[in-house]
Amino acid sequence: MSLAATDLADRTAALQAQGIHSVLATFTDLNGGVKGKLVPLDLLPQAVTEGAGFSGPSITGTGLPRMGPRSEYMGRVLPQTLRPWPFMAGVAHAVCDGFAGGQPLDTCPRQVLKTQVERLRQRGWTLWVGIEPEFFLLRRTEAGWAVADAQDTLAKPSYDLRAMGRNFACLDRMRQTLQDLGFELQQIDHEDANGQYEVNYRFDDALAAADRYQLFKLAAGEVAREHGMVFSTMPKPLAHAPGSGLHFHLSLTDHQGHALMADPAGALGLSELGHRFAAGLLHHADGLAALCAPTVNSYRRLAASRSASGTTWSPVWKAIGDNNRTCLVRTVAGRLEWRLPDPACNVYAAIAGTLAAGLDGIDRALPPVAPTPDDLYERHAAGAALPGQLPRDLHAALDALEADGGLRETIGVDFCRQFLEVKRDEWAAYAREVSAWELQRYADAP
């Protein structure tokens, strides 16, 4: 028996000893949704080597046909991701890679990220990503959607301990569950909108960070449901308040662990390579907006508007600044905080696009972007000159991605083709709708 087979047998035996009888084999579709099926534990070896089978055309964004050998989406279980799933007795959760016809599926978001990570590996580099999930706890009522905590009404609710106290049972269950799943938690706090929270946990390499965020979404959603709430990754459910971001803290190391982006003596604490990576992000920002802010609602967040708390924290302008949260790229402690992504994104695609853009900046030796020392919201209010603005809506972002041929080719032409097709359909569906605002404003207009 090979070492890999021995390891799998040991993992299976350990799971059986814990009372596990089934594996929840999960994958991520183009929209960032986690999907999957239950597989008996005794079929785990087959699920690892061949994959758990799914109807390819039934999964959003695969582009697979309705017949033939490539009509089956095969999710190959990654044994190292197996862990007991606390919400289903006797079940272990696992992450899958997508295959079709025996080959890695180039429209599988995880495979898209793996391709970019392999480009780094060939250089002897590792991308480390710290993800900061912000989310809302909502409740569906007869009148529509509302913040789950009806008493959470402060105009400036950041770090509100009373709200955290009222919702402590849910938040503490979330803490316990995440720690049981292997998360190294750093903090939980109430954010700047009513019903909005943030959970911070330790960074990881790019692929593991993406896997962990998907696991976070699944677990947080289940915990919220147990407490009669809805865990929402909608970027901006409240018109009067800030929206949710999914900030990426980015750093590169070589195979010896040396930091490649940081230079304490350099401008903004960055090395030349760090500046070039940041320049690549800003150069491709319009196209990246489609991947990092991929919904109609995303552009409610990415708007230069005030909120009840005083600001939206939204990175509207394509700029870089030292610990400047009004910029798209914030530098802090020798790393880059990429503030464009929101929690509705497909995290694999968003990191893959971010990495592709940063490497392009390095390979083309793009010059450093002059830092912005000002509060860009104050400049906006004063009518002063501003850096370029991100796309104003999803339609413009999709056009920008389509126009950025180099970025699409690097990320993957087939994946981007499917992404653009799905998202253009989404925009078209939105454009056909008549909103309550339109009816109120125009229905009885003279």
C-alpha positions, 0 to 999 in steps of 0.5 A: 500500500502506498504512503498516500493510501496508508495515510487515507486509511489512517484518516478513515479509521480515525473518522470511523472511531469518531462515529463518522459514517458519511463525508459531505463533499463540497465544492464552490460554484462560479457565484461563490456558493458552496454545494455538495453531496453526502458520500458514504465513508467506505466510498472515500477512496473512490471519492479521493481518486476519481471524485464524487459525481455531479451533473455538470450542467446543473452547476452554475458556470461549469460550461459542461455539456449535457451529454458525453464524458465531460458532462460529469463534474467530478469533485475529488475530495482532498483528504487533508481537509476532512474534519467532523462537521458539527451540524450533521451527526456522523458527517465529516466535511471535505473540500473538493477540486473539480475535474471533468473527463479526468482532467482539472476543470478550468472553470472550477474556481479552485482550479483557477486559483491553483493555477495562479498559486503554481505560477508562484511556486515556480518562482519559489514564492508563497502568497499569504492572505489574511481575510477579514470577513464582515457580515450582517445578522438579519431576520426575515419579517412579514414587512421584509428584511430587517436587522435581527437585533431590533434594539441595534439602532445606534447611529454609530454602532462600532464596537457596541458592547450592548449589542454584542451582549444581546447577541452573545449566545450566537457570537460565542457559539460561532467562536466555539464552532470555528475554533473546533474547526481549526480556526485561530481566532483573533477577535470578534467585534460589532462593525459600523452598521446596525447588525454588522459584525466582523470575525478575524482569524489567522492568515494562511497561504492563498489556497488554504485561506480561500478554503477556510473562508468558504468553511467560515461561511458555511459554519457561520450560516449554520450558527446564525440559523440555530439562533433564528437569524440569517448570516448575510454576505450581501454587501450593502443591505442597509441603504443608510449604513456602511456595507460589508467588505472582505479585505485581503491582507497580502504578503509574499515570502520566498521559500526561506520565509523572507518577506518580499513585499516589506522594506522598513526603509522603503516608501510606505514600508514596501520593497520595490517588488511590493510597489510593483505588486500594488501598481498591478492591482491599481492598473487592473482594478476596473477589471478586478472589480467584476471578480471582487465585487460581483453583484449589483448590490456590490456597487451600492457599497462602492459609492462615494456616499455618507452614512449614519455613522459618518462614512461608508469606509468604501474604497471608491478611488484607485489610490494607495496610502499609508494606513489610509482606509479611504484608498483602494490599497492601504499599506500597513506593517509592510503588507498590502490591504486590498480593500476592493473585495466584498463577501459576495465574491467567489473568494477563489476567483477574487484571490486568483485575479488579485494574484494575477494582477499583482504578478503582472505589475511585477513582471512588467516592472510597473512604476510605484503609484504616488501615495495619497496622504489625504482623506479622499472623502474630505477631498470629494466633499470639497470638490477637489481633484481625485484619483480615478474612480472604480466602475460605478455599477456591475455592467461597467465592471463587466465591460472592464473585465472583458476589455482587459484581455491580458488579465482574462488570459492570465486568469483563464479564458474559459473561466472568464467567459463563463463568469461574464456570461453568468454575470451579464445575465444577472445584470440583464435580470436586474435591469428588467426589474421595476423597483419600489423606489421607481413606483413611489417616484413615478407612478403618479407623477404628473 
